[in-house]
Amino acid sequence: MLTTNYEMYSASDLVISGNTLTLVDGYDGSNDVLLTVNDDDDIFEGDLDVDDDGNDTNQFGTATLADGTVIGGPTTTVYSESQILLTAPDGTTITLQVIEIDSDPNSNIGAGIFVGYLPSVPLEKGVIYTGVGSNTIPGNSLEYGAIEGAVCFTRGTLITTPDGPVPVEDLAAGMMVETRNGPHPIRWIGARHYDATALAANDRLYPVRIRQGSLGLNLPHRDLLVSRQHRMLVSSPIAERMFGSRDALVAAIRLTKLPGIDLDDTVSDVEYFHILFDEHQVILAEGAPSESLFTGPEALKTLEPEMLEEIMTIFPQMADDNLHFSPACTVPSRASQQRLVMRHRKNNRDLLTEGSATV
């Protein structure tokens, strides 16, 4: 077991303005956070870079704050929730890992408490860094077009409509799409293109490829490419035993532990499309049941500011912090999604089985 100490920046160490980031005036390290990690290897894993058992059960630790407060313990998981890519004026690229620590010592991966930013190299005083990555700093308004957390289909994906399958790029607001609640009109659709340079700068922009037939019931009909956090419907007896319902939505990146589903880093560019309805829906993409864009507060943070402004114009009620948003069906916790996937793998069971929800 390796024990490693890391000096991290606290939220109070950084000044964020627009898409730039600097150290606070007079930074002296007095507010830094000490991260102590006990691990069975020398790789600091993130919450999505799971080990062969499906979770980070081998990576524990504590965060000691500047005032002496200790968060975590010998059985609490430490992980990188996301990353922020920065460039210095000289072109140097720096990564800030957004570090979270398990809030429940009795679980493998829990709710996650933000404890600090772990840099690939120390930041320099007086230097203005520009955000070029795709994640959002927790608890701040600084956005980097967080595509990795958004619900997106890639160009060319066939979406089922009452008139048959239509490429996602040919859909428009007002068009009807089949959902498991019947046909519903699209209220908003957005898109963003990432070229080879953007993909090389942030590998979390690469899509997950769900190969033909890999979900079960010969679905999807063709290879389906979606963003990492796009959730696919799992409908099986295993899900029913775990959650009391056959249907559960699971992030595509968590499905990569299964045969035929993997991160596709061979694409030279990618264009992502978001589809929004009045309510969260399950629709068919290449015949496979999948979610539409969810309008919960955390999900909306993953969108670019101009997209969010468009949506807020269409749905001004979303500005109400007390408004409750309901997902189309059960969305298990990250740890539960991992356990669900691992049980399917262990028992060699399809994610979609006879009797699964269809549109």
Steps between C-alpha positions, in 0.01 A plus 500: 500500500643835392449815706528825304456859614382770260483874553176628347347840445187584696215699343622810685844471332360577155342802332259417218385761249324402179705211365826608666655383823782641715641455848368751755714805570751421770463124459733330751361147523347559843156391377621194310345161566713195581372188328628168634426199281554133579492293183611159374660653190654828389207608285262759638170389348191706430145397573455391137836321472385206705708195579423143393251456783291794383587753769792673669508273804881519500534878540434656840607815677442823687503871426640729768375857465692813597314527832595144592166342413543147368254364246492127434682212660664163436190358328376801303561509126693787339465567128517757223147601413602691186781704354553859391742568215686833513752665272764748610598801283802303373274220379574258784203274579416431865239267644312568822340184634179573692543280807211360696492272801240243598248631751400151621777285652281190457470528121750457221413827326257737667343839448833672453616809688715749308829550685739672258679533168802280428728659235721311257763770569483790749339820374719810484420824679385783276427273204155504339394151389230447238252213521498278192360178649144378525409472867346729758668595827265388782333785682602768247350645187809449285392289203715322245229352281464188716411264218620196694212542744236579240250272332601492133462293185757522222427611144342225293313335789156386384220611734159332473213734404136423403618524138793264551868542595650846441868603537535710812650790303179519292274539804368843597290661770133412454565163333337197661714221645382167632537459876379226727224747597392540139609757242627829644622820332861610531515831687870572442795337328862614521831390354871554544793381289844400635794470264816290534675772701222508759494121526877485544478762777230313693444128451171520691348646186531165322167316463406158630433251219218255571539237233214342310317243715713555811207604723287193427193441282730576202517863614621743396425425136825677400798620700386786723734777614405716797677727749651339809227599744210432263280248675366189331202302623576172675189284528557160657415270791831596663395867503163402644662305783730791582260794466147359501456602137616335179601835355804706599705761317877441503777725367663367184850525648400252771394250233854480361572209735278290273588335167433710193494836682810715519637852481568584137820705481542434128259769381671805347220735601156479656178701491264459793124568497272557802123438473266662752129435559253650748587207726783252527428218254623159390537499123648259245846561356596239240207309649647496853317671788693804619434822685434849374668803658407520868424848633608445859726776639819291491433380146449855377841599637655278234377720216676790338377842622338591168309171494384550857380851414291360213343238725425750775319715244279204405456379857525806730359292786837324522636806677292397803740322736205329671377342180520119512614309194414132462701255290318272258582198715737387775847656488717301745798650679841468335594209728169324434544543125841338527363210703216452252744481208733263684213265585401485134860428405550237769179317406544557125156662472381752241410853608177478300292184530158380384233716657729804506344842469462599136379815334 
